[in-house]
Amino acid sequence: MNKVMAKLAEEQKVELSMLGDYLDAFYFYRKNFNKAAEEVNDFLKSGSKFKQQLDELNADLVNTAKYYDKVEAEAKKLGVDLSSDTQASKREIDDMIKESAKLISKLS
């Protein structure tokens, strides 16, 4: 009878040990999951802010490109060529508009 009781007591210790291991793992992963979820939510919030900033920047770039077109038209009326640096700046603005649109679509 003592052998049976000792064996049952040993089995309960093993089961309790397994339960303890499980609970330790559960609490560890729950803590890490909650931390990761919070970090993802913070990232998503900041992504929204970045998108808004890029939207505004893109609109400003488009307006600047339109203004360049007016400057170029006026220069042509006067028979003046814009410098190569000025012309290159328009190409760069066009590139920035395209790149900002790509970034905005990634954040959408």
C-alpha positions as CSV (number, residue, x, y, z in Angstrom):
1,M,0.0,0.0,0.0
2,N,2.8,2.4,0.8
3,K,4.4,1.7,-2.5
4,V,1.1,2.6,-4.3
5,M,0.8,5.8,-2.3
6,A,4.4,6.7,-2.9
7,K,3.9,6.1,-6.6
8,L,0.7,8.2,-6.7
9,A,2.5,11.0,-4.8
10,E,5.4,10.9,-7.3
11,E,3.0,11.1,-10.3
12,Q,1.2,14.1,-8.8
13,K,4.6,15.8,-8.3
14,V,5.4,15.2,-12.0
15,E,2.0,16.5,-13.1
16,L,2.3,19.6,-10.8
17,S,5.8,20.1,-12.2
18,M,4.5,20.0,-15.8
19,L,1.7,22.3,-14.9
20,G,4.2,24.7,-13.3
21,D,6.4,24.6,-16.5
22,Y,3.4,25.2,-18.6
23,L,2.3,28.2,-16.5
24,D,5.8,29.7,-16.5
25,A,5.8,29.4,-20.3
26,F,2.3,30.9,-20.6
27,Y,3.1,33.9,-18.4
28,F,6.4,34.5,-20.3
29,Y,4.8,34.4,-23.7
30,R,1.8,36.4,-22.7
31,K,4.1,39.1,-21.4
32,N,6.1,39.1,-24.6
33,F,3.0,39.0,-26.8
34,N,1.5,42.0,-25.0
35,K,4.8,43.9,-25.4
36,A,5.0,43.1,-29.1
37,A,1.4,44.0,-29.6
38,E,2.0,47.4,-27.9
39,E,5.1,48.0,-30.1
40,V,3.2,47.2,-33.3
41,N,0.3,49.5,-32.3
42,D,2.8,52.3,-31.6
43,F,4.5,51.6,-35.0
44,L,1.1,51.8,-36.7
45,K,0.3,55.1,-35.0
46,S,3.6,56.5,-36.1
47,G,3.1,55.2,-39.6
48,S,-0.1,57.2,-39.7
49,K,1.8,60.3,-38.7
50,F,4.4,59.6,-41.4
51,K,1.7,59.2,-44.0
52,Q,0.1,62.5,-43.1
53,Q,3.5,64.2,-43.3
54,L,4.3,62.6,-46.7
55,D,0.8,63.6,-48.0
56,E,1.5,67.2,-47.1
57,L,5.0,67.1,-48.5
58,N,3.8,65.5,-51.7
59,A,1.1,68.2,-52.1
60,D,3.8,70.9,-51.6
61,L,6.1,69.2,-54.1
62,V,3.3,69.1,-56.7
63,N,2.6,72.8,-56.1
64,T,6.3,73.5,-56.5
65,A,6.4,71.6,-59.7
66,K,3.5,73.6,-61.0
67,Y,5.2,76.8,-60.0
68,Y,8.3,75.7,-61.9
69,D,6.1,75.3,-65.0
70,K,4.9,78.9,-64.6
71,V,8.5,80.1,-64.2
72,E,9.6,78.2,-67.3
73,A,6.7,79.6,-69.3
74,E,7.5,83.1,-68.3
75,A,11.2,82.5,-69.1
76,K,10.2,81.3,-72.6
77,K,8.1,84.4,-73.1
78,L,11.1,86.5,-72.3
79,G,13.4,84.4,-74.5
80,V,15.5,83.3,-71.5
81,D,16.7,79.8,-70.9
82,L,16.6,78.5,-67.4
83,S,20.0,77.3,-66.1
84,S,20.8,73.6,-66.3
85,D,20.8,73.5,-62.5
86,T,17.3,74.9,-62.4
87,Q,16.1,72.4,-65.0
88,A,17.8,69.6,-63.0
89,S,15.9,70.7,-59.9
90,K,12.6,70.2,-61.7
91,R,13.6,66.6,-62.6
92,E,14.6,66.1,-59.0
93,I,11.2,67.4,-57.8
94,D,9.5,65.1,-60.2
95,D,11.5,62.2,-58.8
96,M,10.6,63.2,-55.2
97,I,6.9,63.3,-56.2
98,K,7.1,59.8,-57.6
99,E,9.1,58.5,-54.6
100,S,6.8,60.1,-52.0
101,A,3.8,58.6,-53.8
102,K,5.4,55.1,-53.5
103,L,6.1,55.7,-49.8
104,I,2.5,56.9,-49.2
105,S,1.1,53.7,-50.9
106,K,3.3,51.5,-48.7
107,L,1.8,53.3,-45.6
108,S,-1.8,53.0,-46.8
